[in-house]
Amino acid sequence: MSNFKIKKNKKEKLEYRDSTTLDKKHKEHSIIFKEEKDNLPNKIETLEKLEEELNIINSTKSSYNKEDDELNKFLEQKAMLLNNIDTLKSEIESIKENQDELDYYDKTGEIICSYYMIRDEKKNEFAETKNIIDYFNNKKSNVDNVEISRTKLFDQYCQRVDGVRTLKDDGSNRIKYCLDCKIEKILDIGESSYVCPDCGDSEEVILDEDRQIKEYSPYKRINHFKEWINQFQAKESTEIQEPIFLDVINEINKNRIKDLTKLDRDKMKQILKKLGYNNLYEHIPYIINKLSGLEAPNINRHIEMKFIDMFTKIQEPWEIFKPSGRKNFLSYSYVLHKFCQLLELDHLLISFPLLKSVRNLKEQEQVWENICKVLKWEFISSI
């Protein structure tokens, strides 16, 4: 609900930052945590019913023939029950241990404290002034500063909790200049600062707020998937030391590659492998972008969200069909390759190479075929 009164005869689309406050959003989360705890007995009761249902189903297994269609239905029903039971157990354990609430306060605790301190200071402002003249003299500058601080805190809160920005970035603060030398400062990622190459004057800066949001969150498979999406578009904020770039450039010269715009993934992978930098394979788009100035592959927001939606959908089938004893997920490059095939984004396939091991590729293909059957997706073989 908006904090502003809107005339009935005038409809306006409110921006995200106009529609709520940090205080309101924090209270909404507090209510959610309370409702989860209140609903815990219902979840436990549901779990008990599902376990009873599973026992009943297991007792009827011997009545099916191997080639009976009913057996397939039985297996599907059992797989679904097992998945629902595992999900409920995880949710119950999470609620009992207050995991979501602890994660929430770990991400937002300092922001919430700062917000309420500013709010309380604003309430006490009038009482602390000596007279009404002092109040009006100080009011404008203080209010402006308070509103700016609260707005920034709200923006940080929304980034960490919802993964959205409420303040528009016009790009005006991305380039820093040394006021004495009148030249552009260089970004030192390791030191989180812009440094003047002449006089050494430095200015601290917060790097890649999206990355910081991720670091505040507990590890999730979806986060790693999003990292892959960012990496292949060279949108990452990573630190690759200058000596590494020099080694790569020397190797490029040895290979007599004069046109850096012809660098591709395979060639760069060969160079990194020869130099012993196998751990940098995932940063190949970033390295090529920095060396050649070529634009990295790019996808629009719609495709990005489609990828994430598809990735979310394959999680449950994966748990059902993954090889026994396997903990690691499918190759992320393989998954993105398959998504591109399904969405007919053939120009991106080269960015997501398949596994070279035929045995490993066959194993992933078998799992993927089963996932496609469950989700009613077309299965496109890569063997």
N, C-alpha and C positions, 0 to 999 in steps of 0.2 A: 504494500500500500504506500502511496506517495505521501511525502510530508508536506506537499504543496497543495493549495486549493486551486482547482481548475474550473473555469467557467463551463457551465453545462453546454453552451452553444459552441464551444471551441475544443476540438479534440486534438491533443498533441501526443506524439509518441515520446514517452519519457526515456531518457538514457539510463543505463544501468546505475550510474552513480546518483541519479536523482531519486531512484525508487526506494532506497532504503538507507539505513545507517549501520555503522559497525556494531553499535549497541543492539540494534534490532536483530541483526544476523547472528550475533553471539547468543542472544537469548533464544533464538530459533534452534540453534545447535544444542543448547542446554536442554531444551524441551525434547529434542530428538533422543538425546542420551537417556533422559528420564523415561521416555516412552519405551525405549528398548529394554530397559531394566524391568519396567512394569509388565512387558510382554514376554519376559523370560519364562514364566510358568507355562504359557501357551506353547512356546517353542519346545519345551521339554515334553509336554504332553503329545505334541505332534510327532516328535522323534520316537516316542514310545510306540505310537500307533504304526508308524512306518516300519519299525523293527519287528513288530508283531506281524505286519503284512508280509515282510520279507521271510519270516520263519514259515508262514503258511505257504508261500510260493515255493520255497526250497523243499518243502515236504511233498510237493506235487511233481517234482522234476522227473522222477522215475517213470511217470506215466506217459512221457512223450518219446516218440521215435526220433532218430537222428535226422531223418529226412522229412519229418512232419513240419508243416508250416506253423503249426501251433508252437513248436519248439523255438522258432525264430521270434515269435511274439513273446514267448516266455523269457528269452534271453534279453530282448529289448526292455521288457518290463522290469526285469531284475536289475539291468544296468541303470535304468532310470531311478529305481528305488535306491540303489547303492549310492548313486550320485547325490540324490536328495538327502540321504542320511549323512553323507560326508559333509555336505554343505551346512546342514543344520547343526551338526556337531561343532564345526568350525565357528559358526555364528554364536552358539551357546558358550563355547569356551572364550570367544572374544568378549562377549558381554560380561561374563563372570570376572574376567581379568581386566575389564575396563580398557581394552586395547584401543578402541576408536577414540575414546575420551582422552586417554593419555597421549595418543598421537596428535590429536587436535590441539591440546595445550602445549605440547612440545613444539608444534609449528607456530602457534599464535600467542603463547603466554606473554612474551615481552611486548608484543604489539598491543594486546588488550590492556595490560598494565599501563603502558604509556598513554593510551587513549583515555582511560578513566582518570589518570592523573591530570591530563590537560583539561578534561571536562570539569573536574572538581576545582582546579585552579581558576577556571573561568567563572564558576559559581561564586567563589570567594573574592573575586576581583573587586566588586563594589564595596564589600565590607572592609577591605584592606586600604582603601583610599581615604585620605584625610578629609576631603570634602568633595562636593559635587563638581567643582571646577577641575580638580585633579582627575576625577573620573572621566569627564568628557575630553580632557587633554590627552589622556592615555588610551582612551577606548578604541579609536580607529586603528592605530598601529597594532595594538594588542590583539584585537579581534581578527585583523587580517592575518597575523602570524599564527594565531590559534587555528583558524579555518584552514590555512595552508597545511599546517602540521596534521590536523585531523584528516584532511583529504588524502595526504600521503600515506598515513597509517591505514586508512580504509583501503587504499589501492594495494598496499603490501598485504593486507589481510586477505583480500579477494584473490590475489595472485597465489598465496600459499594454500588457501582453502579450496577455491573454485578453479584455479588455474586461468583466471581471466584478468585483464587489465581494465581499470576504470578510467585511467588517465591516458590521453592520446599522446603518442610519441611522435613529435614532428621531426625528429632527427637533428634538431639544432644543437644538441649537446654532445653529439658523437665525436666531433672534431674539436680538439683542444689546441690552443695556440699559446706559445710562450710570449708573454707581454713584453719581456725585455729584448728577446732576440728576434721577435716578429716571425717566427717559423712554427710549423706544425709540430706538436709533440708526438712522440712514438709510444704506442701502447705496449706496456710490459705486463703480460698476462700473469707471469709468476709473482710479480709484486703488486698486482692489482692497482696499477697507477699509470698515468701518462707522464713520460719523461722527456725533457728537452734534450736533444742530442748534442747541443752546444754547451749550455751552462749547467745542465743536470738538474734543473728545477723540476720537482715532481708534484703530481696532484693525484691523490687517491681517488678511486672510482669503484663503484659496485659493478662487477662484470656479470653479464648474462643472468638476469633475474629469473628467467625460466629455469635455468640450470639449478639455481639456488633453491627454487621451489621444490625441485625433484629431490635435492639432497636433504630437505627437511622431511620428506615423506619416507615411510618404510619401503623397502624394495618390493616392487611388484613387477610381474612379467610384462605388463603393459607399458611400464616406464622404459624397460629395455627396448621394447618394440618402437616406442616413440624416438628413442635415441637413434635407432637405425634409420628411421625416416629423416631425422635431422642430419645425420652423418652423410647420407648419400646426396643430400642437397647442399652439403658444406655449410650448414647452419650452426654447426657446433661451436662451442667456445672451448678450444683445447690448446694445450701448450706443447709445441714441438720445438725443441731447442735448435738454435742456429747451427751448431755443428752437424746436426742431422741433415738439415737442408743443404749444407755445404757438401756433405758426403754424397747426397743424392745428385746435386749439380755436377760434381766431379765424375760420377758414374755416367750421367747423361752425356757429358763431354767425351768420355771414353767410348761410348756407344755411337759417337758422332751424330747425335740427334741435335740438329741445329734449329729446327722448327718446333718449339715447345708446345705449339697448339696441336701438334700431332700426338702428344702424349695420351695414352689411353690406360684403362684400368689394368689390362694384362701386362703391358710394358712396365708400368710403375710397380706392379706386384713382383715382377722379375727382379727389378732393381732393389727393392726393399728386401727381398729374400736373399739376394747375393750379399747385401750389406749386413744381414743379420737383424733387420728391423721387422721381423714377422709380426710383432705385436702392433704394428702401425697399419696393417691391412685395412682395418675399418675406417682409417682416416684418409684413404687414398683420394676420394673426391676433394677433400680439403687441401691436400698437398698439391694436387694438380691445379686446383684453383689458384693457390698462392704462387705457384711457379710460372704458370702460363697466362694467368688472367682470364682463362676461359670460364664462362659461366657454368656452374655445376647444373646437373639435371634439376628440374623444378616441377613441382606439382601444385595445383591450386588447393585451397582449403577444403573444397568439396571432396576431392579425391583423398586427401589426407584423412578426413573424417570417415570416409568410406573404408579405407584401409583399417582404421582403428575399430570400426564397427564389425568388419569381417573377422578381425583378429579376436575380438571378444566372443564372437559366435563359435569359433572353433575350440574354445577352451574346454567346454563340457565333453564334446566328442573325443577330444584328445585324451582326456582322463579315462574314457571308456576303452579306447582302442590302442593306447600306447603299449609298446612291448613290455612284457613282464619284467619288473625290476629296474626299468628305466626311469631315471629322475629328470634328466635334461630334456628340455623341450625340443621340438623340431628346429632345424637350422632356420634362423630368421631370414637369411638370404633366400633359402628355398621357399619359405612361406610367402615372402614378398614377390618372388618370381611367379608363384602360382596365382597370387592375387592379380598380378599384371596380366597374366594369361586370361583370367576370367573377365577382367574389365577391358580386354583388348587394348592394353597399353604396351604394345609390342616394342615400341621405341625405348622402353625402360628395362626390358629384359636383360640387356647387357650389363646393367648396373647391379643385378642380383644373380651372380653365377651359381650354378648347381654344384652339388658335391661331386668330386672327381672319382671317389670310390664307388664303383658300380654296386657293390654289396650294400653300402650304407644308403645309396640312392634308392635301391630297390626296397629297402626297409621303410624308408620315408614315404615312398610311393604307395606302399600297401596301406600304411596308416592314413595317408591323404585320401586314398580312394574310399575308404570307409567313412571318413569325415564328410566327403562330398555326398555320399549316399544319404547320410543322416540329414544333412542340410539341404539336400536336393539341388546341389550344385553340379555343373558339368565337370566330369573328371577328364582332364587332359594329360595324357601320359607323357613323361619326359624321358622315357627309356626307349 
